[in-house]
Amino acid sequence: MSRRTVRAAVDGSAESLAAAEWAAREARLRGLPLNILHAWQDWSPAFAHAPFMGTDTTPGGTTITQHWAERVPREVAARLREGHPGLDVGVEQVFGRPAEVLLAAAEEAEVLVLGSRGLGVLGGFLAGSVSLPVIAHAERPVVVVRAGKRAEDDLRLGAGDDVTGEGPYLDVVLGLDLSRPCDELIAYASEAAAARSARLRVVHGWTAPVALGYAPAAADPGHSVARSLREASALTDVLRPWRGKFPDVEVTEQCVVGRAADHLVEASRNASLLVVGRRIRRAAIGAHIGPVAHAVLHHTAAPVAVVPHL
């Protein structure tokens, strides 16, 4: 399968259906085909059915679990074809452990879209036993969409009743660490903003020195002002070539003092997509989801794209 495909994992849950709908809109925006993927395991032994139901198979010879599993992606695909005429929607079902299946699928996709249960008004996502390892180990972008996400949530107020995914869109927000301003991250956010005809808002957080003892740098207010100017200038320099590559994308820069995650969560309240990076770590032990990505996954309601990079 071509990597130029948007893939959405479904299991029949409300959160996976929201992810599939979001993936369909993303595929339309990018002019790419959509692949609906369902990973399943037949956990039901024959003895669980035979004594009580008389059979553990359907008339066609498949197990009841497999029969129901096969219905899930077909029905989701049919709904998406009806709601998005002209969209190329394919279906794939793979037997195996869901996390392993999805990791393999991510490597063959432009982006993999997963659903996650919302934590309510004050929360964001609750990543589970399947989505967390996929986010932590995938080497392609993964987007997480909360349950209840609607098309109109991505649009600006006053956009009328247009919920077809054709704008006008809220900002795409990019969290950027200037110590690792990787091209993959900026490119993904720029392409997402261009596809939506949306503004790209780049947020960079930096930490002021702690005022301890008689350190002149910490005590002098002018030092923080100078540092702020340097950070802003560095951010402008990093983004300058990308403005040339995406001249139609309006870019706004935001240098902030404090925890970047806090500012990104605040910015995401008026965003159609939040983009953060995750450094690829292939070690068997240790954290594989950075603190910023981990924080925004748990505290924002906007869809979050986690882009891996070296």
Phi, psi and chi 1 to 4 in degrees:
 res  aa     phi    psi   chi1   chi2   chi3   chi4
   1 MET       -  141.0  177.0  177.2  -65.1      -
   2 SER   -66.8  142.5  170.0      -      -      -
   3 ARG   -66.7  -22.5  174.5  167.6  -77.3 -175.8
   4 ARG   -77.6   64.3  -63.1  -72.2  -66.8  172.7
   5 THR  -142.6  138.9  -57.0      -      -      -
   6 VAL   -89.9  126.7  175.5      -      -      -
   7 ARG  -117.3  135.9  -50.5 -169.5   84.1  171.9
   8 ALA  -124.5  130.4      -      -      -      -
   9 ALA   -89.7  131.1      -      -      -      -
  10 VAL  -128.9  148.0  -61.0      -      -      -
  11 ASP  -139.7   11.2   59.1    8.9      -      -
  12 GLY    91.8   -8.9      -      -      -      -
  13 SER   -76.8  161.7   64.3      -      -      -
  14 ALA   -61.7  -38.2      -      -      -      -
  15 GLU   -69.2  -36.0   47.4  -93.4   40.5      -
  16 SER   -71.7  -32.0   76.0      -      -      -
  17 LEU   -67.8  -38.6  -64.0  179.1      -      -
  18 ALA   -63.5  -39.4      -      -      -      -
  19 ALA   -64.6  -40.1      -      -      -      -
  20 ALA   -64.8  -41.2      -      -      -      -
  21 GLU   -63.7  -42.9  -77.3  -74.0   -8.4      -
  22 TRP   -63.7  -41.4 -171.2   93.3      -      -
  23 ALA   -63.1  -36.5      -      -      -      -
  24 ALA   -64.1  -42.4      -      -      -      -
  25 ARG   -66.1  -38.9  -63.2 -166.4  -63.8  -86.8
  26 GLU   -64.8  -41.4 -176.5   72.7    2.0      -
  27 ALA   -62.2  -41.2      -      -      -      -
  28 ARG   -63.3  -44.6  -72.4 -174.4   56.5 -172.0
  29 LEU   -61.3  -38.6  -73.8  169.1      -      -
  30 ARG   -92.6   -4.2  -68.6  176.6  176.0  -98.0
  31 GLY    66.3   38.2      -      -      -      -
  32 LEU  -118.8  157.6  -63.1  175.0      -      -
  33 PRO   -73.2  158.8   24.7  -32.9      -      -
  34 LEU  -114.6  135.0  172.1   65.0      -      -
  35 ASN  -118.7  122.7  178.5 -100.0      -      -
  36 ILE   -93.8  120.2  -60.4  -60.7      -      -
  37 LEU  -114.9  133.5  173.7   66.4      -      -
  38 HIS  -129.3  121.4  178.2   60.5      -      -
  39 ALA  -102.5  133.0      -      -      -      -
  40 TRP  -140.8  154.1   71.5  -77.8      -      -
  41 GLN  -131.5  133.2  -70.7  177.2  -70.4      -
  42 ASP   -88.1   91.8 -166.6  -15.9      -      -
  43 TRP   -81.7  -11.0  -67.2  104.8      -      -
  44 SER   -88.4  112.0  -55.7      -      -      -
  45 PRO   -72.6  159.2   27.0  -34.4      -      -
  46 ALA   -58.1  -35.5      -      -      -      -
  47 PHE   -68.7  -16.7   65.1   79.5      -      -
  48 ALA   -73.2  -22.2      -      -      -      -
  49 HIS  -104.5  -45.5  -63.4  -72.3      -      -
  50 ALA   -57.3  -45.2      -      -      -      -
  51 PRO   -67.4  -27.7  -18.8   32.1      -      -
  52 PHE  -106.2  -29.2  -54.8  101.4      -      -
  53 MET  -112.3  -11.4  -59.1  178.5   63.4      -
  54 GLY    86.9  -16.5      -      -      -      -
  55 THR  -161.6  153.6 -179.5      -      -      -
  56 ASP  -117.3   16.1   67.2  -33.9      -      -
  57 THR  -130.0  158.9   61.7      -      -      -
  58 THR   -87.5  169.0   65.7      -      -      -
  59 PRO   -56.3  -26.4  -27.8   35.5      -      -
  60 GLY   -80.7   -4.6      -      -      -      -
  61 GLY    97.4   -5.0      -      -      -      -
  62 THR   -88.0  158.4   61.5      -      -      -
  63 THR   -70.1  156.5   65.6      -      -      -
  64 ILE   -60.5  -41.4  -68.9  175.2      -      -
  65 THR   -60.4  -44.3  -55.8      -      -      -
  66 GLN   -66.2  -39.2 -177.9  179.4   -3.8      -
  67 HIS   -58.6  -48.6  173.2   70.8      -      -
  68 TRP   -68.7  -36.6  -76.4  100.1      -      -
  69 ALA   -63.0  -38.1      -      -      -      -
  70 GLU   -69.9  -25.9  -69.9  174.0  -12.1      -
  71 ARG   -70.1  -33.4  -73.7 -173.7   56.0 -177.5
  72 VAL   -57.6  -59.4  170.8      -      -      -
  73 PRO   -66.8  -33.2   23.7  -33.1      -      -
  74 ARG   -63.9  -44.3  -72.1 -157.6  -51.3  -95.3
  75 GLU   -69.3  -37.9  -67.8 -179.8   -6.7      -
  76 VAL   -64.3  -44.4  171.7      -      -      -
  77 ALA   -62.5  -41.0      -      -      -      -
  78 ALA   -62.6  -41.2      -      -      -      -
  79 ARG   -64.9  -40.1 -178.3 -175.2  -51.5  177.8
  80 LEU   -70.5  -37.1  -65.7  177.0      -      -
  81 ARG   -63.3  -37.4  -68.6 -172.5 -173.8  104.2
  82 GLU   -70.1  -39.9 -179.0  179.0   -2.9      -
  83 GLY   -80.2  -19.2      -      -      -      -
  84 HIS  -132.1   73.9  -58.6  -89.3      -      -
  85 PRO   -56.4  136.9  -23.1   34.1      -      -
  86 GLY    90.3  -12.8      -      -      -      -
  87 LEU   -75.7  132.6  178.7   62.7      -      -
  88 ASP   -79.8  106.6 -178.6    1.3      -      -
  89 VAL  -115.9  118.9 -177.6      -      -      -
  90 GLY  -108.4  164.0      -      -      -      -
  91 VAL  -129.0  137.3  175.3      -      -      -
  92 GLU  -141.4  134.2 -176.4  178.8    4.9      -
  93 GLN  -124.4  129.8 -172.9  173.5   45.7      -
  94 VAL  -127.6  131.3 -179.9      -      -      -
  95 PHE   -86.4  127.7 -177.7   86.0      -      -
  96 GLY   156.4  179.2      -      -      -      -
  97 ARG   -66.1  127.2  -63.8  179.5 -178.1  -86.6
  98 PRO   -53.2  -46.1  -29.5   36.5      -      -
  99 ALA   -62.1  -40.9      -      -      -      -
 100 GLU   -68.5  -40.3  -65.0  175.0    0.1      -
 101 VAL   -63.5  -43.7  170.0      -      -      -
 102 LEU   -70.3  -36.2  -64.8 -179.8      -      -
 103 LEU   -62.4  -42.3  -84.4  172.7      -      -
 104 ALA   -65.5  -39.1      -      -      -      -
 105 ALA   -65.9  -36.9      -      -      -      -
 106 ALA   -61.3  -34.8      -      -      -      -
 107 GLU   -68.5  -16.9  -61.1  -50.1  -52.4      -
 108 GLU  -109.3   20.5  -60.0  177.0   -3.2      -
 109 ALA  -130.3  154.0      -      -      -      -
 110 GLU   -65.4  -42.2 -176.6   77.9    3.5      -
 111 VAL  -155.8  143.4   59.5      -      -      -
 112 LEU  -107.1  131.4  175.2   66.6      -      -
 113 VAL  -112.9  126.8 -174.0      -      -      -
 114 LEU  -121.0  154.5  -54.8  176.1      -      -
 115 GLY   -98.8  153.7      -      -      -      -
 116 SER  -146.2  142.8 -172.3      -      -      -
 117 ARG   -70.5  132.9 -179.7  154.0   49.3   93.7
 118 GLY   -73.3  153.0      -      -      -      -
 119 LEU   -99.6    4.8  -67.6  174.1      -      -
 120 GLY   107.1 -169.4      -      -      -      -
 121 VAL   -62.2  -39.6  176.0      -      -      -
 122 LEU   -93.2   -1.5  -61.9  179.4      -      -
 123 GLY  -119.2 -166.5      -      -      -      -
 124 GLY  -136.0  -88.9      -      -      -      -
 125 PHE  -115.9  156.2  -61.3  117.9      -      -
 126 LEU  -125.4   93.8 -178.4   60.2      -      -
 127 ALA   -73.8  135.7      -      -      -      -
 128 GLY  -105.4 -165.6      -      -      -      -
 129 SER   -67.9  -20.0   58.9      -      -      -
 130 VAL   -93.7  -49.9  172.8      -      -      -
 131 SER   -67.8  -37.1   56.1      -      -      -
 132 LEU   -60.9  -51.3  -89.8  179.3      -      -
 133 PRO   -65.1  -29.7   18.2  -29.9      -      -
 134 VAL   -66.9  -47.1  174.4      -      -      -
 135 ILE   -61.1  -40.1  -63.9  167.7      -      -
 136 ALA   -72.3  -27.0      -      -      -      -
 137 HIS  -119.5  -12.6  -63.9  -75.4      -      -
 138 ALA   -65.2  143.0      -      -      -      -
 139 GLU  -108.5   18.5  -62.1 -167.9    6.9      -
 140 ARG  -127.2  160.3  -64.7  -68.9  -60.8  164.3
 141 PRO   -59.8  138.9  -25.4   35.5      -      -
 142 VAL  -124.0  129.0  176.4      -      -      -
 143 VAL  -108.2  133.8  174.1      -      -      -
 144 VAL  -112.2  127.6 -175.4      -      -      -
 145 VAL  -120.9  131.3 -179.5      -      -      -
 146 ARG   -80.6  156.9   66.5  177.4  171.9   83.9
 147 ALA   -62.6  143.1      -      -      -      -
 148 GLY    87.7   -0.7      -      -      -      -
 149 LYS   -65.9  128.8 -178.5   66.0  178.3  174.9
 150 ARG  -116.0  156.6  -56.3  171.0  -58.1  170.0
 151 ALA   -59.5  -40.7      -      -      -      -
 152 GLU   -67.8  -17.3   54.3  -95.8   39.7      -
 153 ASP   -65.6  -22.6  -64.4  -23.0      -      -
 154 ASP   -89.1   -6.6  -67.6  -19.1      -      -
 155 LEU   -98.4  154.6  -55.8 -178.8      -      -
 156 ARG   -71.6  150.4  -68.3 -172.4  178.9  -80.2
 157 LEU   -61.1  141.1  -66.4  176.9      -      -
 158 GLY    87.7    8.3      -      -      -      -
 159 ALA   -81.4    1.5      -      -      -      -
 160 GLY    76.7 -151.1      -      -      -      -
 161 ASP  -100.4   17.2  -63.3  -34.6      -      -
 162 ASP   -77.2  103.4  178.1   12.3      -      -
 163 VAL  -118.8   27.0  -65.3      -      -      -
 164 THR   -86.5    0.6   61.0      -      -      -
 165 GLY    86.4   24.4      -      -      -      -
 166 GLU  -116.8   19.5  -62.3  175.0   -3.1      -
 167 GLY    87.4 -178.2      -      -      -      -
 168 PRO   -76.3  139.4   28.7  -33.4      -      -
 169 TYR   -95.5  151.2  -84.5   82.1      -      -
 170 LEU   -66.8  168.8  -64.9  169.7      -      -
 171 ASP   -60.0  151.0  -66.3   -5.6      -      -
 172 VAL   -94.1  124.6  171.6      -      -      -
 173 VAL  -105.6  128.9  174.5      -      -      -
 174 LEU  -116.5  124.4  166.3   62.5      -      -
 175 GLY   -90.4  120.4      -      -      -      -
 176 LEU  -124.9  124.4 -170.3   61.8      -      -
 177 ASP   -95.8  114.4 -179.9   -2.2      -      -
 178 LEU   -68.2  -14.0  -71.2 -177.3      -      -
 179 SER   -76.6  -18.8   66.9      -      -      -
 180 ARG  -140.7   63.2  -60.0 -172.0 -171.6   93.0
 181 PRO   -78.3   70.2   30.8  -33.5      -      -
 182 CYS   -70.1  147.4   67.9      -      -      -
 183 ASP   -65.0  -38.5  -70.9  -12.1      -      -
 184 GLU   -58.5  -40.8  -63.0   93.8  -25.8      -
 185 LEU   -68.3  -48.2 -176.5   60.2      -      -
 186 ILE   -66.8  -38.9  -56.6  174.2      -      -
 187 ALA   -62.6  -44.4      -      -      -      -
 188 TYR   -61.8  -46.6 -175.7   93.0      -      -
 189 ALA   -65.0  -39.7      -      -      -      -
 190 SER   -65.8  -42.6  -61.4      -      -      -
 191 GLU   -65.0  -38.7  -70.3  169.0    0.0      -
 192 ALA   -64.6  -41.1      -      -      -      -
 193 ALA   -67.6  -41.4      -      -      -      -
 194 ALA   -63.2  -42.5      -      -      -      -
 195 ALA   -62.8  -31.0      -      -      -      -
 196 ARG   -93.6   -5.4  -70.1  163.4  172.2   75.2
 197 SER    53.1   42.1  -62.4      -      -      -
 198 ALA  -110.1  162.6      -      -      -      -
 199 ARG   -77.9  143.1 -179.7  172.2   57.0 -174.6
 200 LEU  -102.1  117.6  175.4   60.3      -      -
 201 ARG  -106.6  117.7 -176.0  161.5   25.9  136.0
 202 VAL  -102.9  122.2 -176.0      -      -      -
 203 VAL  -111.6  123.6  178.9      -      -      -
 204 HIS  -123.6  123.4  165.0   59.9      -      -
 205 GLY  -104.8  141.4      -      -      -      -
 206 TRP  -136.6  158.2   60.7  -81.6      -      -
 207 THR  -108.5  128.4  -55.9      -      -      -
 208 ALA   -74.5  151.4      -      -      -      -
 209 PRO   -65.1  146.0   23.1  -33.5      -      -
 210 VAL   -77.9  130.9  179.4      -      -      -
 211 ALA   -80.4   89.7      -      -      -      -
 212 LEU  -119.1  138.9  -63.6  175.5      -      -
 213 GLY    61.1 -136.4      -      -      -      -
 214 TYR  -118.0   30.3  -63.1   95.8      -      -
 215 ALA   -62.7  117.5      -      -      -      -
 216 PRO   -57.8  -38.4  -21.4   32.4      -      -
 217 ALA   -65.0  -34.4      -      -      -      -
 218 ALA   -79.5  -31.5      -      -      -      -
 219 ALA   -85.3  -25.7      -      -      -      -
 220 ASP   -82.2  115.5 -178.4    8.7      -      -
 221 PRO   -60.5  -28.1  -20.7   32.4      -      -
 222 GLY   -65.2  -24.0      -      -      -      -
 223 HIS   -65.7  -42.5  175.6   78.9      -      -
 224 SER   -65.1  -37.1  -68.2      -      -      -
 225 VAL   -64.7  -44.8  173.5      -      -      -
 226 ALA   -64.5  -41.1      -      -      -      -
 227 ARG   -62.9  -41.9  170.5   73.7 -177.0  -82.1
 228 SER   -60.6  -41.3  178.6      -      -      -
 229 LEU   -66.8  -38.8  -68.1  173.7      -      -
 230 ARG   -65.2  -43.1  -71.9 -162.1  -58.3  -89.1
 231 GLU   -63.7  -42.7  -65.3  -70.9  -22.3      -
 232 ALA   -63.8  -40.8      -      -      -      -
 233 SER   -65.6  -40.0  177.3      -      -      -
 234 ALA   -65.1  -38.8      -      -      -      -
 235 LEU   -64.7  -42.8 -179.9   59.0      -      -
 236 THR   -60.6  -41.5  -62.5      -      -      -
 237 ASP   -64.0  -41.1  -70.2  -17.6      -      -
 238 VAL   -65.4  -38.2  166.9      -      -      -
 239 LEU   -85.2  -14.6  -64.9  176.2      -      -
 240 ARG   -55.5  -49.6 -176.2  174.0  -67.3  112.5
 241 PRO   -64.5  -28.2   14.8  -24.9      -      -
 242 TRP   -75.3  -28.1  -64.9   95.8      -      -
 243 ARG   -63.8  -35.7  -76.5 -171.0  163.9   95.0
 244 GLY   -69.9  -35.9      -      -      -      -
 245 LYS   -74.9  -28.4  -66.2  177.9 -178.2  178.8
 246 PHE  -127.6   68.9  -65.4   87.6      -      -
 247 PRO   -64.4  -21.1   23.8  -34.3      -      -
 248 ASP   -87.3   -4.7  -65.2  -28.6      -      -
 249 VAL   -94.4  121.1  174.6      -      -      -
 250 GLU   -76.2  126.5  178.1 -173.9   -7.3      -
 251 VAL  -116.1  128.7  179.9      -      -      -
 252 THR  -116.6  142.4   61.8      -      -      -
 253 GLU  -111.3  140.2  -56.8  170.0   13.0      -
 254 GLN  -138.3  104.0 -173.4  177.0  -10.0      -
 255 CYS   -96.6  124.3  -82.0      -      -      -
 256 VAL  -129.6  151.9  -67.4      -      -      -
 257 VAL   -97.3  130.9  179.8      -      -      -
 258 GLY   119.8 -171.4      -      -      -      -
 259 ARG   -64.7  122.8  -67.5 -179.9   69.5 -113.0
 260 ALA   -59.8  -37.5      -      -      -      -
 261 ALA   -59.8  -40.8      -      -      -      -
 262 ASP   -61.7  -43.6  -65.1  -23.4      -      -
 263 HIS   -69.2  -34.9  -66.4  -74.8      -      -
 264 LEU   -69.0  -40.5  -70.7  172.1      -      -
 265 VAL   -61.1  -41.8  169.5      -      -      -
 266 GLU   -64.4  -45.0  176.9   65.0   26.3      -
 267 ALA   -65.1  -30.2      -      -      -      -
 268 SER   -70.0  -13.5   71.6      -      -      -
 269 ARG   -64.1  -24.7  -64.9  178.6 -179.1  176.6
 270 ASN  -124.3   49.2  -67.8  -58.6      -      -
 271 ALA  -130.7  146.8      -      -      -      -
 272 SER   -87.1  -20.5   59.5      -      -      -
 273 LEU  -160.0  138.2 -179.8   66.1      -      -
 274 LEU  -112.7  127.3  175.0   60.5      -      -
 275 VAL  -115.1  125.0 -177.5      -      -      -
 276 VAL  -132.4  161.0  -65.4      -      -      -
 277 GLY  -101.5  160.4      -      -      -      -
 278 ARG  -140.5  122.3  179.7 -171.2   66.6   78.7
 279 ARG   -72.5  130.6 -168.8  175.4 -178.9 -176.1
 280 ILE   -71.5  123.0  -65.2  174.5      -      -
 281 ARG  -127.3  119.7  -64.2  177.8  174.1   87.6
 282 ARG   -97.7    4.4  -62.3 -170.4  174.2   95.2
 283 ALA   -67.7  149.0      -      -      -      -
 284 ALA   -71.6  -25.5      -      -      -      -
 285 ILE  -119.3  167.9   60.3  174.3      -      -
 286 GLY    96.8  168.2      -      -      -      -
 287 ALA   -71.5  135.7      -      -      -      -
 288 HIS  -114.4   -8.8  -70.4   79.9      -      -
 289 ILE  -116.6  119.0  -61.2  178.7      -      -
 290 GLY   -64.2  164.3      -      -      -      -
 291 PRO   -63.3  -34.9   20.2  -32.0      -      -
 292 VAL   -69.8  -48.7  173.0      -      -      -
 293 ALA   -60.2  -42.2      -      -      -      -
 294 HIS   -62.5  -42.5 -168.7  -84.2      -      -
 295 ALA   -66.6  -45.7      -      -      -      -
 296 VAL   -69.8  -31.5  -60.3      -      -      -
 297 LEU   -62.3  -28.7  -79.3  169.1      -      -
 298 HIS   -97.5  -10.8  -76.5   78.2      -      -
 299 HIS  -132.3   11.5  -63.6  -70.9      -      -
 300 THR  -124.0  148.5 -178.2      -      -      -
 301 ALA   -95.7  -13.8      -      -      -      -
 302 ALA   -74.4  153.1      -      -      -      -
 303 PRO   -57.1  140.3  -23.7   34.2      -      -
 304 VAL  -117.8  125.1  177.9      -      -      -
 305 ALA  -100.6  120.4      -      -      -      -
 306 VAL  -103.1  114.2 -178.5      -      -      -
 307 VAL  -106.3  114.5 -179.2      -      -      -
 308 PRO   -76.3  148.8   27.4  -33.0      -      -
 309 HIS  -154.7  158.9   61.1   87.6      -      -
 310 LEU   -79.1      -  -63.8  174.1      -      -
